[in-house]
Amino acid sequence: MNDSLFDRLRDRAGFILAVAATTAWFVIVGAYVYRIGWAVIMGLPVDDLAAFLTAVAAPPVALWLVMTVVEQRREMFELRRRMGELAAFTRQSVQQAETNVRTTSELQAQMKRMAADGTYRLMLQDLAASTAELAELLGVIKGDAVDLSWARFGSGDITAFAQPFLRFAAEHEDLGVKLGDAAARDPRTRSALASVVRGYDRLAAAYADEKSARDLLEDGPLGQAHRIFKQADAAANRGAANGAANDATNDAANAKLAELSRRLDTHAPGKA
């Protein structure tokens, strides 16, 4: 509070001095008039009286003209200072607003990435579940190997359920056709196979705008397994469309299915 009062007194020092000087001047003039008497003053000729009044008024008028100029300059300086502060505050506000916009955009982008990551994870889990069901139905994965594959998937190996099919495909080039024949005879297997194909297609569509991720997905184990499943799904659809096969054809298909099951069982993970 004392600093504020001191600042105000300092700013008004010129005005205070001018008032004091004016007051002192009129005190001096009053004493002079009192000494010579009003009668003498009033008895002066008009020209002399005008000159006397002019001499009395000129110093205060000049002083206050100077004070007016000084005060105007001070106010202009103060106005420029305040305008400078306002401009600085405006620039700071704009910079703060830009920072807030960038922060908000980054936060929204981060939230979007987090949401996308969650969506991709759900798609991968759905694809893994469908592939695991198909593997169990076909005997590709049996017993404790299922839990082991889920443990691998949970640790980050998203190809845990695709790898067994790729191992079988390395030994049987026509695995896709044989899987399609098996799926055509079992609605549950055909449904699981179709779920695997749809799950991969949804995942690939989600990564459509991310070239590196899409290329890695298509060229990696998931993409290789998908091509086998796609071939099997097409074969299963053809087999289902031609469901009115004769007994000989059915016997041959049964023989193929039995042979496939035997081979899958022989080469299943965990088998000696």
Rosetta silent file (secondary structure, phi, psi, omega in degrees, C-alpha in Angstrom):
SEQUENCE: MNDSLFDRLRDRAGFILAVAATTAWFVIVGAYVYRIGWAVIMGLPVDDLAAFLTAVAAPPVALWLVMTVVEQRREMFELRRRMGELAAFTRQSVQQAETNVRTTSELQAQMKRMAADGTYRLMLQDLAASTAELAELLGVIKGDAVDLSWARFGSGDITAFAQPFLRFAAEHEDLGVKLGDAAARDPRTRSALASVVRGYDRLAAAYADEKSARDLLEDGPLGQAHRIFKQADAAANRGAANGAANDATNDAANAKLAELSRRLDTHAPGKA
SCORE:     score description
SCORE:     0.000 S_00000001
   1 L     0.000  -43.563  179.216    0.000    0.000    0.000 S_00000001
   2 H   -62.282  -39.958  177.730    2.862    2.403    0.887 S_00000001
   3 H   -62.551  -38.857 -179.967    4.550    1.658   -2.430 S_00000001
   4 H   -66.559  -42.005  178.278    1.320    2.438   -4.270 S_00000001
   5 H   -64.904  -42.273  178.258    0.910    5.751   -2.438 S_00000001
   6 H   -61.632  -41.752  178.976    4.544    6.658   -3.114 S_00000001
   7 H   -63.531  -41.216  179.366    4.099    5.869   -6.795 S_00000001
   8 H   -65.808  -41.748  178.666    1.008    8.059   -7.006 S_00000001
   9 H   -64.523  -38.177  179.304    2.776   10.948   -5.248 S_00000001
  10 H   -65.843  -40.849  179.487    5.768   10.573   -7.555 S_00000001
  11 H   -66.429  -30.438 -177.058    3.528   10.636  -10.623 S_00000001
  12 L  -101.145   14.411 -177.131    1.757   13.778   -9.367 S_00000001
  13 H   -60.127  -42.679  179.367    4.880   15.577   -8.124 S_00000001
  14 H   -60.349  -43.151  179.599    4.814   18.091  -10.979 S_00000001
  15 H   -64.332  -41.476 -179.429    1.186   18.971  -10.296 S_00000001
  16 H   -63.880  -43.800  178.762    1.869   19.397   -6.569 S_00000001
  17 H   -64.292  -38.605  179.060    4.857   21.652   -7.241 S_00000001
  18 H   -64.609  -42.314  177.506    2.826   23.719   -9.690 S_00000001
  19 H   -62.776  -44.011 -179.915    0.051   24.190   -7.141 S_00000001
  20 H   -63.020  -43.292  179.917    2.586   25.119   -4.488 S_00000001
  21 H   -64.799  -41.334  179.109    4.339   27.588   -6.816 S_00000001
  22 H   -64.105  -43.693  179.335    1.038   29.151   -7.870 S_00000001
  23 H   -62.265  -45.334  179.490   -0.094   29.459   -4.287 S_00000001
  24 H   -62.041  -39.726  179.707    3.223   31.022   -3.246 S_00000001
  25 H   -61.978  -45.737 -179.039    3.052   33.456   -6.183 S_00000001
  26 H   -71.318  -27.049  174.000   -0.431   34.661   -5.269 S_00000001
  27 H   -65.909  -43.271  178.541    0.596   34.964   -1.617 S_00000001
  28 H   -62.743  -45.896  179.900    3.480   37.195   -2.695 S_00000001
  29 H   -62.708  -41.087  178.688    1.197   39.240   -4.933 S_00000001
  30 H   -62.451  -40.861  178.728   -1.375   39.528   -2.133 S_00000001
  31 H   -64.603  -39.180  178.714    1.279   40.724    0.297 S_00000001
  32 H   -64.246  -44.686  179.101    2.473   43.300   -2.242 S_00000001
  33 H   -64.036  -39.875 -179.897   -1.049   44.567   -2.837 S_00000001
  34 H   -63.405  -35.278 -177.745   -1.679   44.691    0.914 S_00000001
  35 H   -70.154  -42.488 -177.354    1.488   46.721    1.385 S_00000001
  36 H   -89.313  -16.609  177.007    0.717   49.374   -1.212 S_00000001
  37 L    91.577  144.422  179.192   -3.023   49.258   -0.585 S_00000001
  38 H   -66.363  -27.990 -177.929   -5.997   48.536   -2.795 S_00000001
  39 H   -63.868  -40.346 -179.943   -6.646   52.216   -3.201 S_00000001
  40 H   -66.362  -42.510 -179.061   -3.366   52.690   -5.015 S_00000001
  41 H   -63.435  -46.636 -177.462   -4.039   49.705   -7.265 S_00000001
  42 H   -70.999  -19.171  179.634   -7.540   50.805   -8.110 S_00000001
  43 L   -86.466   -2.194  179.901   -6.304   54.351   -8.689 S_00000001
  44 L   -70.242  150.802  173.624   -3.961   53.289  -11.450 S_00000001
  45 L   -60.621  160.578 -176.181   -4.752   54.262  -15.014 S_00000001
  46 H   -59.265  -41.923 -178.917   -6.482   51.581  -17.043 S_00000001
  47 H   -63.975  -43.862  179.893   -3.354   50.802  -19.053 S_00000001
  48 H   -67.268  -37.832  178.409   -1.225   50.456  -15.941 S_00000001
  49 H   -64.588  -40.517  178.310   -3.863   48.348  -14.211 S_00000001
  50 H   -64.842  -40.917  178.878   -4.058   46.026  -17.227 S_00000001
  51 H   -65.284  -39.117  178.219   -0.288   45.743  -17.287 S_00000001
  52 H   -62.520  -47.108 -179.514   -0.274   44.979  -13.537 S_00000001
  53 H   -64.080  -36.015  177.751   -2.922   42.272  -13.869 S_00000001
  54 H   -65.825  -42.174  178.876   -1.073   40.815  -16.823 S_00000001
  55 H   -64.469  -35.409  178.204    2.139   40.703  -14.860 S_00000001
  56 H   -69.944  -41.806 -173.379    0.331   39.029  -11.980 S_00000001
  57 H   -84.780  -24.712 -173.146   -1.399   36.407  -14.143 S_00000001
  58 H   -59.698  -48.994 -178.506    1.369   35.683  -16.688 S_00000001
  59 H   -59.263  -48.094  177.843    3.663   33.502  -14.492 S_00000001
  60 H   -61.754  -39.941 -180.000    0.854   31.125  -13.308 S_00000001
  61 H   -62.823  -45.405  179.020   -0.573   30.911  -16.826 S_00000001
  62 H   -62.949  -42.346  179.301    2.824   30.073  -18.307 S_00000001
  63 H   -60.020  -44.315 -176.489    3.480   27.583  -15.518 S_00000001
  64 H   -75.927  -25.214  171.852    0.165   25.813  -16.084 S_00000001
  65 H   -65.153  -44.975  177.442    0.638   25.784  -19.853 S_00000001
  66 H   -61.956  -42.514  179.738    3.954   24.037  -19.302 S_00000001
  67 H   -63.135  -35.735  178.760    2.301   21.677  -16.830 S_00000001
  68 H   -64.305  -43.951  178.463   -0.442   20.906  -19.367 S_00000001
  69 H   -63.597  -44.887  179.642    2.133   19.977  -22.003 S_00000001
  70 H   -61.543  -42.787 -178.918    4.100   17.896  -19.515 S_00000001
  71 H   -66.064  -39.443  177.662    0.951   16.141  -18.337 S_00000001
  72 H   -63.444  -42.400  178.261   -0.143   15.400  -21.897 S_00000001
  73 H   -64.122  -40.495  178.863    3.264   13.937  -22.690 S_00000001
  74 H   -63.814  -41.930  179.549    3.128   11.875  -19.510 S_00000001
  75 H   -66.328  -38.350  177.457   -0.333   10.585  -20.394 S_00000001
  76 H   -64.438  -41.292  177.628    0.789    9.755  -23.935 S_00000001
  77 H   -62.852  -43.322  179.375    3.795    7.884  -22.545 S_00000001
  78 H   -64.271  -38.109  178.622    1.535    6.050  -20.110 S_00000001
  79 H   -64.588  -44.462  177.710   -0.883    5.245  -22.938 S_00000001
  80 H   -62.081  -39.928  178.613    1.942    3.850  -25.095 S_00000001
  81 H   -62.699  -44.056  179.562    3.181    1.810  -22.144 S_00000001
  82 H   -67.335  -37.345  177.082   -0.272    0.364  -21.528 S_00000001
  83 H   -65.455  -37.886  175.986   -0.735   -0.334  -25.227 S_00000001
  84 H   -63.555  -42.579  177.567    2.629   -2.130  -25.210 S_00000001
  85 H   -63.938  -40.503  178.894    1.542   -4.178  -22.199 S_00000001
  86 H   -64.650  -41.404  178.281   -1.762   -4.920  -23.909 S_00000001
  87 H   -63.893  -41.860  178.329    0.032   -5.994  -27.096 S_00000001
  88 H   -64.264  -41.277  178.218    2.375   -8.197  -25.066 S_00000001
  89 H   -64.446  -39.116  179.202   -0.590   -9.679  -23.197 S_00000001
  90 H   -64.421  -44.488  177.889   -2.387  -10.253  -26.494 S_00000001
  91 H   -61.904  -41.351  178.824    0.659  -12.019  -27.969 S_00000001
  92 H   -63.804  -39.940  179.301    0.970  -14.102  -24.821 S_00000001
  93 H   -65.172  -41.231  178.574   -2.734  -14.956  -24.987 S_00000001
  94 H   -63.949  -44.661  178.425   -2.441  -15.953  -28.642 S_00000001
  95 H   -62.081  -40.499  178.619    0.615  -18.085  -27.901 S_00000001
  96 H   -65.043  -40.611  178.403   -1.193  -19.671  -24.966 S_00000001
  97 H   -63.626  -42.419  177.630   -4.227  -20.324  -27.154 S_00000001
  98 H   -62.806  -40.890  177.743   -2.015  -21.903  -29.829 S_00000001
  99 H   -62.426  -42.257  179.127   -0.337  -24.017  -27.158 S_00000001
 100 H   -63.421  -39.760  179.094   -3.735  -25.086  -25.843 S_00000001
 101 H   -64.503  -44.797  178.327   -4.869  -25.977  -29.357 S_00000001
 102 H   -62.380  -42.634  179.879   -1.716  -28.036  -29.970 S_00000001
 103 H   -63.083  -42.777  179.219   -2.083  -29.733  -26.591 S_00000001
 104 H   -64.117  -41.481  179.574   -5.740  -30.495  -27.283 S_00000001
 105 H   -64.250  -42.911  178.893   -4.907  -31.830  -30.746 S_00000001
 106 H   -64.170  -39.033  179.031   -2.119  -34.012  -29.363 S_00000001
 107 H   -65.369  -43.051  178.402   -4.426  -35.281  -26.624 S_00000001
 108 H   -63.858  -41.451  178.243   -7.150  -36.078  -29.134 S_00000001
 109 H   -63.221  -40.353  179.072   -4.618  -37.820  -31.390 S_00000001
 110 H   -64.717  -43.255  178.486   -3.319  -39.815  -28.426 S_00000001
 111 H   -64.136  -37.683  178.252   -6.843  -40.796  -27.400 S_00000001
 112 H   -64.993  -42.211  177.673   -7.583  -41.750  -31.001 S_00000001
 113 H   -63.623  -40.185  179.106   -4.433  -43.905  -31.126 S_00000001
 114 H   -63.827  -42.019  178.073   -5.376  -45.523  -27.829 S_00000001
 115 H   -64.349  -41.260  178.775   -8.881  -46.229  -29.118 S_00000001
 116 H   -64.612  -41.586  178.579   -7.449  -47.606  -32.366 S_00000001
 117 H   -61.750  -39.978  177.297   -4.998  -49.788  -30.458 S_00000001
 118 H   -64.417  -39.855  178.274   -7.876  -51.135  -28.383 S_00000001
 119 H   -65.051  -44.974  178.614   -9.889  -51.845  -31.519 S_00000001
 120 H   -61.016  -39.762 -179.793   -6.953  -53.615  -33.187 S_00000001
 121 H   -63.847  -41.595  177.892   -6.411  -55.688  -30.053 S_00000001
 122 H   -63.421  -40.169  178.564  -10.058  -56.750  -30.020 S_00000001
 123 H   -63.870  -42.392  178.792   -9.831  -57.709  -33.704 S_00000001
 124 H   -64.612  -39.754  178.521   -6.696  -59.748  -33.054 S_00000001
 125 H   -65.474  -40.663  178.402   -8.333  -61.493  -30.105 S_00000001
 126 H   -64.958  -41.994  177.928  -11.408  -62.292  -32.187 S_00000001
 127 H   -64.478  -41.488  179.200   -9.226  -63.650  -35.007 S_00000001
 128 H   -64.348  -40.482 -179.835   -7.185  -65.711  -32.532 S_00000001
 129 H   -64.123  -43.833  179.065  -10.348  -67.141  -30.957 S_00000001
 130 H   -65.090  -41.149  179.573  -11.767  -68.158  -34.351 S_00000001
 131 H   -67.067  -38.591  177.985   -8.431  -69.680  -35.430 S_00000001
 132 H   -63.498  -42.273  178.534   -8.126  -71.563  -32.129 S_00000001
 133 H   -62.852  -43.256  179.064  -11.624  -73.005  -32.550 S_00000001
 134 H   -63.601  -41.302  179.908  -10.834  -74.080  -36.118 S_00000001
 135 H   -63.525  -39.034  179.386   -7.541  -75.646  -34.989 S_00000001
 136 H   -69.779  -40.892 -179.673   -9.285  -77.617  -32.254 S_00000001
 137 H   -63.465  -36.233 -178.427  -12.058  -78.820  -34.570 S_00000001
 138 H   -89.935   -4.934 -179.550   -9.511  -80.048  -37.122 S_00000001
 139 L    78.718   14.043  178.894   -7.164  -81.500  -34.527 S_00000001
 140 L   -69.064  -38.296  176.470   -4.336  -79.145  -35.469 S_00000001
 141 L  -123.564  130.510 -177.232   -3.932  -78.139  -31.817 S_00000001
 142 L  -131.942  155.093  169.994   -4.840  -80.561  -29.030 S_00000001
 143 L    56.592 -132.567 -176.216   -4.825  -80.755  -25.261 S_00000001
 144 H   -66.846  -17.489 -179.505   -2.389  -78.569  -23.364 S_00000001
 145 H   -62.926  -27.067  178.129   -1.100  -77.093  -26.620 S_00000001
 146 H   -65.288  -48.352  178.950   -4.214  -74.879  -26.708 S_00000001
 147 H   -62.828  -38.962  178.534   -3.352  -73.272  -23.352 S_00000001
 148 H   -62.990  -40.451  178.669    0.258  -72.926  -24.439 S_00000001
 149 H   -65.998  -39.401  177.263   -0.811  -71.153  -27.638 S_00000001
 150 H   -65.355  -36.643  177.583   -3.024  -68.773  -25.667 S_00000001
 151 H   -64.145  -41.489  177.101   -0.092  -68.045  -23.341 S_00000001
 152 H   -63.510  -41.975  179.157    2.076  -67.234  -26.345 S_00000001
 153 H   -63.145  -42.639 -179.727   -0.656  -64.999  -27.760 S_00000001
 154 H   -65.357  -27.355  178.985   -1.010  -63.191  -24.438 S_00000001
 155 L   -83.730   -1.694  175.667    2.740  -62.551  -24.345 S_00000001
 156 L   118.320   -3.487  179.394    2.561  -60.809  -27.726 S_00000001
 157 L   -86.903   94.883 -175.641    2.855  -63.597  -30.319 S_00000001
 158 L   -75.161   -8.199  179.959   -0.163  -62.807  -32.494 S_00000001
 159 L  -100.467   13.749 -173.371    0.700  -65.703  -34.846 S_00000001
 160 L   -57.902  -34.869 -177.695    0.479  -68.369  -32.126 S_00000001
 161 L   -94.440  -14.281  178.061   -2.584  -70.036  -33.706 S_00000001
 162 L   -85.301  -30.499 -175.647   -1.540  -69.498  -37.318 S_00000001
 163 H   -59.777  -41.944  178.342    1.864  -71.159  -36.988 S_00000001
 164 H   -58.232  -39.784  178.085    0.547  -74.765  -36.582 S_00000001
 165 H   -65.029  -38.341  179.815   -1.375  -74.446  -39.869 S_00000001
 166 H   -67.364  -34.691  176.980    1.747  -73.111  -41.599 S_00000001
 167 H   -65.141  -41.427  176.142    3.767  -76.072  -40.329 S_00000001
 168 H   -66.347  -38.521 -178.956    1.219  -78.483  -41.793 S_00000001
 169 H   -64.982  -28.827  178.817    1.121  -76.485  -45.038 S_00000001
 170 H   -65.861  -25.341 -179.569    4.886  -76.888  -45.376 S_00000001
 171 H  -100.059  -20.302 -176.914    4.362  -80.652  -45.627 S_00000001
 172 L  -131.328  101.059 -177.297    1.039  -80.650  -47.529 S_00000001
 173 L   -64.497  -28.305 -178.232    0.790  -78.205  -50.412 S_00000001
 174 L   -96.199   29.614 -177.740   -2.906  -78.985  -50.899 S_00000001
 175 H   -61.359  -38.482 -178.932   -3.784  -78.273  -47.265 S_00000001
 176 H   -60.750  -42.144  179.787   -6.203  -75.540  -48.227 S_00000001
 177 H   -66.375  -42.787 -178.856   -8.227  -77.887  -50.451 S_00000001
 178 H   -66.804  -38.431  175.463   -8.276  -80.622  -47.838 S_00000001
 179 H   -63.632  -37.828  177.967   -9.372  -78.177  -45.136 S_00000001
 180 H   -64.996  -40.142  177.683  -12.134  -77.004  -47.470 S_00000001
 181 H   -62.678  -42.486  179.686  -13.299  -80.610  -48.022 S_00000001
 182 H   -65.216  -41.894 -178.935  -13.376  -81.186  -44.276 S_00000001
 183 H   -67.895  -32.572 -179.298  -15.246  -77.932  -43.643 S_00000001
 184 H   -64.959  -26.518 -178.104  -17.781  -78.700  -46.374 S_00000001
 185 H   -93.039   -8.438 -178.038  -18.863  -81.840  -44.470 S_00000001
 186 L  -132.728  108.824 -177.591  -19.087  -80.187  -41.042 S_00000001
 187 H   -56.650  -37.676 -178.960  -21.209  -77.020  -40.597 S_00000001
 188 H   -65.121  -43.178  177.742  -19.449  -76.102  -37.362 S_00000001
 189 H   -65.670  -40.062  179.478  -16.009  -76.296  -38.996 S_00000001
 190 H   -64.453  -38.171  178.318  -17.258  -74.362  -42.023 S_00000001
 191 H   -65.909  -42.167  178.569  -18.622  -71.636  -39.710 S_00000001
 192 H   -64.667  -40.055  178.728  -15.317  -71.410  -37.815 S_00000001
 193 H   -62.808  -44.593  178.854  -13.400  -71.220  -41.083 S_00000001
 194 H   -63.593  -36.491  178.222  -15.628  -68.426  -42.380 S_00000001
 195 H   -64.425  -38.765  177.831  -15.148  -66.538  -39.069 S_00000001
 196 H   -63.272  -45.911 -179.068  -11.373  -66.761  -39.465 S_00000001
 197 H   -63.063  -44.576  179.429  -11.531  -65.386  -43.020 S_00000001
 198 H   -65.000  -40.654 -179.758  -13.856  -62.531  -41.989 S_00000001
 199 H   -61.358  -42.453  177.957  -11.733  -61.702  -38.948 S_00000001
 200 H   -66.048  -41.839 -179.615   -8.595  -61.357  -41.045 S_00000001
 201 H   -61.799  -40.172  177.461  -10.425  -59.250  -43.658 S_00000001
 202 H   -64.263  -42.095  179.993  -11.656  -56.863  -40.944 S_00000001
 203 H   -64.268  -43.348  178.438   -8.157  -56.585  -39.505 S_00000001
 204 H   -63.218  -37.867  178.382   -6.645  -55.900  -42.938 S_00000001
 205 H   -66.507  -35.285  179.299   -9.279  -53.229  -43.606 S_00000001
 206 H   -65.513  -31.218 -179.876   -8.452  -51.541  -40.288 S_00000001
 207 L   -96.786   16.240 -174.710   -4.795  -51.262  -41.352 S_00000001
 208 L   -60.844  -33.288 -176.777   -5.659  -50.157  -44.892 S_00000001
 209 L   -91.358   -0.876 -179.213   -4.232  -46.643  -44.370 S_00000001
 210 L  -113.496   93.179 -170.819   -1.028  -47.816  -42.663 S_00000001
 211 H   -58.428  -47.210 -177.140    1.151  -49.186  -45.462 S_00000001
 212 H   -62.739  -43.981  179.433    3.993  -50.586  -43.355 S_00000001
 213 H   -67.051  -39.533 -179.627    1.623  -52.364  -40.969 S_00000001
 214 H   -65.226  -43.449  179.229   -0.535  -53.615  -43.862 S_00000001
 215 H   -63.245  -41.161  178.692    2.512  -54.961  -45.730 S_00000001
 216 H   -64.214  -38.630  179.885    3.782  -56.666  -42.589 S_00000001
 217 H   -67.310  -44.366 -176.544    0.364  -58.185  -42.008 S_00000001
 218 H   -71.086  -36.575 -176.597   -0.028  -59.462  -45.590 S_00000001
 219 H   -90.012  -12.623 -177.653    3.515  -60.832  -45.919 S_00000001
 220 L   -84.040 -174.159 -178.674    3.761  -62.242  -42.398 S_00000001
 221 H   -56.749  -37.449  179.629    2.483  -65.529  -40.951 S_00000001
 222 H   -64.098  -41.958  178.474   -1.064  -64.193  -40.569 S_00000001
 223 H   -66.210  -40.234  178.152   -1.224  -63.275  -44.246 S_00000001
 224 H   -64.466  -42.936  177.924    0.230  -66.627  -45.311 S_00000001
 225 H   -65.546  -36.466 -179.740   -2.261  -68.502  -43.133 S_00000001
 226 H   -62.241  -37.757  178.863   -5.073  -66.339  -44.448 S_00000001
 227 H   -64.056  -36.053  175.676   -4.326  -67.391  -48.010 S_00000001
 228 H   -66.741  -45.102 -179.539   -4.660  -71.031  -46.948 S_00000001
 229 H   -66.030  -35.114  178.108   -7.910  -70.298  -45.121 S_00000001
 230 H   -64.718  -43.047  177.559   -9.212  -68.314  -48.091 S_00000001
 231 H   -64.578  -41.266  179.321   -8.528  -71.258  -50.378 S_00000001
 232 H   -65.767  -39.394 -179.924  -10.156  -73.615  -47.886 S_00000001
 233 H   -64.949  -41.639  177.317  -13.205  -71.371  -47.534 S_00000001
 234 H   -63.122  -42.770  178.653  -13.664  -71.264  -51.314 S_00000001
 235 H   -64.807  -38.554  178.860  -13.328  -75.058  -51.478 S_00000001
 236 H   -65.146  -40.350  178.778  -15.799  -75.453  -48.600 S_00000001
 237 H   -65.219  -40.348  177.117  -18.341  -73.222  -50.347 S_00000001
 238 H   -65.216  -43.064  179.800  -17.968  -75.216  -53.546 S_00000001
 239 H   -63.692  -40.035  178.597  -18.334  -78.464  -51.633 S_00000001
 240 H   -67.212  -34.509  179.135  -21.431  -77.207  -49.824 S_00000001
 241 H   -69.120  -28.758  179.643  -22.947  -76.090  -53.141 S_00000001
 242 L  -104.185   45.294 -174.530  -22.379  -79.560  -54.560 S_00000001
 243 L   -67.351  -21.048 -178.044  -23.803  -81.352  -51.524 S_00000001
 244 L   -86.969   60.186  178.967  -25.730  -83.938  -53.555 S_00000001
 245 L   -84.916  156.189  179.278  -22.651  -86.092  -54.248 S_00000001
 246 L   -78.224  172.038 -174.829  -22.914  -89.812  -54.961 S_00000001
 247 H   -63.991  -37.234 -179.659  -21.837  -92.486  -52.498 S_00000001
 248 H   -63.649  -42.200  178.525  -18.548  -93.118  -54.211 S_00000001
 249 H   -64.213  -40.852  178.596  -17.681  -89.457  -54.010 S_00000001
 250 H   -63.894  -40.010  178.869  -18.740  -89.403  -50.385 S_00000001
 251 H   -63.950  -40.906  178.899  -16.596  -92.457  -49.642 S_00000001
 252 H   -64.287  -41.744  178.550  -13.614  -90.803  -51.325 S_00000001
 253 H   -63.324  -40.780  177.977  -14.209  -87.611  -49.340 S_00000001
 254 H   -62.643  -39.858  178.900  -14.473  -89.657  -46.151 S_00000001
 255 H   -63.678  -41.881  178.380  -11.215  -91.367  -47.006 S_00000001
 256 H   -63.564  -42.903 -179.783   -9.534  -87.984  -47.610 S_00000001
 257 H   -63.637  -41.831  179.088  -10.917  -86.612  -44.360 S_00000001
 258 H   -64.083  -41.991  179.053   -9.729  -89.679  -42.474 S_00000001
 259 H   -64.469  -42.032  178.409   -6.293  -89.415  -44.046 S_00000001
 260 H   -62.208  -45.448 -179.662   -6.119  -85.687  -43.251 S_00000001
 261 H   -60.905  -41.116 -179.996   -7.159  -86.288  -39.651 S_00000001
 262 H   -63.460  -42.397 -179.491   -4.570  -89.026  -39.334 S_00000001
 263 H   -67.488  -43.487  179.238   -1.823  -86.775  -40.704 S_00000001
 264 H   -62.267  -39.610  179.755   -2.861  -83.811  -38.570 S_00000001
 265 H   -67.162  -37.649 -178.482   -2.956  -86.029  -35.521 S_00000001
 266 H   -67.693  -39.615 -174.899    0.472  -87.468  -36.332 S_00000001
 267 H   -98.875    6.811 -177.800    2.086  -84.044  -36.845 S_00000001
 268 L   -61.842  146.759  178.711    0.164  -82.155  -34.186 S_00000001
 269 L   -57.298  136.283 -178.952    2.302  -80.074  -31.804 S_00000001
 270 L    99.001  -14.052  178.354    3.306  -82.135  -28.804 S_00000001
 271 L   -81.574  143.709  178.402    3.402  -85.415  -30.744 S_00000001
 272 L   -72.228    0.000    0.000    6.638  -87.304  -30.732 S_00000001
